[in-house]
Amino acid sequence: MNDFGISTLCPDACVKALQSFYSEMVDAKAVGGRLWISLPLMNADGYQISVGIEQVSERYAVLTDLGETVAFLEGRGVSTKQESLSGLIDKHLKTFEIERRGDELSKTITLPIQGLDIHLFGEALSGLTYLLFRHEMSQASNLHVFESVRQSLEKTKLNYVVGKNAWIRGKTEKSIQVDFLIPAKAPIAIKTVQRRGRMHDYMEQWGFRWIDAKEAEPTLVRAMFYDPENQEWDENSLAIGMRHCEIFRPYFESQLIGADLTRAALVA
């Protein structure tokens, strides 16, 4: 007994509260040849970390971020090729025994799978995103896609939000960051593809996110715009976008983009 009456703050209550939180936040889905697991970890923008797992043999599996962490940094103007920053990244990856191939970060683990392996990999990804706050700014990759879509939105006169307020809820991931959100009874979520290079792994991850978001909000209109001239798109990458987005177009089709968004907003 204390001055507050009967206390509900006890060791068992704290353990149960955390177990309940972890249970709500952790989920896994099979997408293609991988499992995608959402973890109770956040990146530097406060959004949930997800990792992919692919079995490569009877005894081994590979954890991967499919290039999402480097894309997160470079999409916010962080040049990961700066000598000082590159050294920090290499040291961080070495500490967690993570390999880097191009933009993709991965780690080979033994089976049966151990929760600690997944958690430490997620911690490593989360920690890297905080390099956002200790770098020299550089121009974000393919920012022209974002700016072109923003101009198309302005011409429609539709109300929209941008930045940290532009997020949607998934059934697995509790919050998914997009670039623009048109709030309505049937909201329109817009993602602009700003990264360079091969698109397949990136689109596979966004395919998972779009499926997850649609399960949480069946009326959601999913829109995605890209640059076919400065990004490496193959048939499978394009097929993922066409299959999982109600609106999927090259960024330079401004009039069609405006018409599509206006039509979707009116239907909503």
N, C-alpha and C positions, 0 to 999 in steps of 0.2 A: 504494500500500500504506500502511496505517496500523496503529495498535495493535489494531484490531478484525479484521485480516485483509483479505480482499478486500471492498471496499465495494460494496454494491448501490445506494448513494445517489448518483445522477448525474442530470444534467438530463433525459436521455431517459427514465429510469425515472419521474421526477416527472411528466413530460408524459403518459406512457402511463397512469400511475395515475389522473390526473385525467380523461383521455379515457375510460377505462374506467368511472369513476364517472358521468360525464355521460351516457354511452351507456346505463347501467343506469337512470338516474333519469328521462331524458327519453323521453316516449312521447306519441303522439297518437291520438285516436279521433274518428270522426265520430258525432255524436249529434244527431239532428234536422237542422236547417239549419246547424249549427256544427261546427267542430273543437274538441276540448278537448285542451289540451296540458299535461302535467305537467312542471314545471320543477325544476331542482336548487336550489330556493330554499325556505326555511322561513319560516313566520309566527312570531309571538312565542311561540306554544305549542309550537313545534318540529314543526309538521306542514307537509306539502308544499303549495306554491303551484301552483294550476292556473288557466289562463286560457282564455277562449273566443275563437274567431276566426270571424268571419262575413264572407264576401265580399258587398259591397254594390253593386259595379259592376265593369266590366272592369278598371279601374285601381286600385280601392281596396277595402280590407277594414277591419273594425273589431275591435279588441281590446277585450274586456270582462271584468269580474269578476262581472257580473250581481248586483251589490250585496252580494257576499260579504264584502268588506273592512269596510264600514260595519257590516254585521250582526255580524261577528266582534267589533268593538269594543263595539257597543251591547249585544250579548248577554252581555258581561262587565262591564256596568255603566258603560261609558264614554258620556257624553253628547257626541256630536259636534257638538251645537248650542251648547255653551258658547262664549262669545265668544273666549276665549284659545285654546281648542283648535281652533275653527273657523278661526282665522287661521293656525295652524300647518298645518292640512290644506290650506287654499287655497294657501299658499306652496309646500308640497310638490308639489301637483298642477301648479302653474304651472311649477315647475322641470322636471317631466317631460312637460309639454305634454299633460296629461290633463284631460278634461272630466268634470264631475260633473252627472248628471241624477237628482235625487232621491238614492237610495242607490247607484245604479249609477255605476261609474267606467269610462270608455272612452277609446279613442284611435284616431283614423283613421290608417291607414298606407297607403303605396303598394305596389302589386304590381309585380314578383314580391316575395314576402315576404323580409324580411331577419331573420336570427337576432338581430341587435342590437336591433331594434325589440321583439321578443318579450321578450328578456332584460331590457331597461330597464323595460318595463311591469311585469314580474314583480318587479323590484327595487323599484319604486315601491310596489307593493302590500305587499310584505314590510315595507318601511320604515314604512309607515303603521300596521301592526299593533303596532309597538313604542311607539306612543302610549299603549298600555295601561299603561305604567309612569310616565306623567306626566299624570295627570288627576285630577279630583275624581269620586268614585264617585257614581253615580245608580242608581236601581232598573232592573234589566235588564228588557227588554220581555217581556211575557207569561211571567214567571217562574212563574205559577200552573200552567202546563201541565207544566213540569218537576216542580214540587212534587206535583202530583196524581198523576203517573205514579210518582214515587218512593214515595208512600204506597201505591199499588196494589201495587208490587213488595214492599214491606215485608209486606203482608198475605199474599202468596203463600208467604213463608218461603223463597223461592229465594235461593241465594247469587248475589251480583252485585257488580260493581265499578263505580265512578263516577269522574268527573274524568279526570285525565290517564292513568289506567290503563285507561280504557274506550276502546280503539281497535281497529280491525281493519285487516287488510292488503288492499290492492287489487292487481290485476295491474299496473296502471299507477301509481297512487298508492301509495307504499310504506307509508303509514299514513293512516288516515281516522279522525278523531275523532268519536266518538258520545257520547251522554250516559250510557248504561248498557250494560254488557255482562254477559250471563249466560254464564259459561264452561262449556262442555260439549263433548262430541264433535262435536255440531253447535251451535256457539255462536249465541246470540241477541243481535243488535245492536239497540239501541233509540235512536232519535233523536226528541227532542221539538221541535216547531216553535215557536220562541219569538219570532220576528220578527213585525212588523206589516206591513200593506200588502198589495200584490199578491203572490201566491204563485207565479205561473207561472214566472218566471225562476229563482226559488229552487228550485222543484221540478224544473226541467229540469236544474239542476246536480246535485241530489241523485239524480236518475234516473241520471245518468252515474256517480256514486259507487256507487250500489247495484249497477249492472251490473258495474262494475269489481270490487267486492268479491265478488260472486257468482262471477265468473270465477276469482278467486283461491281462493275457498273455496266449492265448489258446495253444501255442506251448510249454509251460513249461513242463519239465519232472520233476515229483515230486518223490523223493526217500527218504525212511525212513528205519532206521535200529535199531534193538532193541535186548534186552537180555531176552529170554523167561524163563531163569532159575532163574534170580534174580529180575524179575518184575512180577506183578500179572496180567496176560492177560486172559480175558475171550473171548468167541466166538464173542461177539459184538465188543469188542475193536479191535480184529484182523480183523473183517469184515470192520471196518471203514478204517483201513490202507490199506487193499487190494482194497477197493472200490475207494479210493481217491488218491492212489499213483500208479504211473506206475511201480515203483520198491519198493518192500517191503519185507525185508528179515531179519532173525536173523544175528547179527553182525559177527558171527563166520563163515559164509559161504563166506569166503574171495575170493575164486576163482570165484564163481558165481557173487559176488558183482562187482568184477573187470570186468568180462565179460559183465554184464548188463550195467555198466557205459560206457564202451568202445563202445558197440553196440549203445547205445543211443546217444553218442557223434558223432559217425560216421554217423548215420541217420540224426542228426541235421546238 
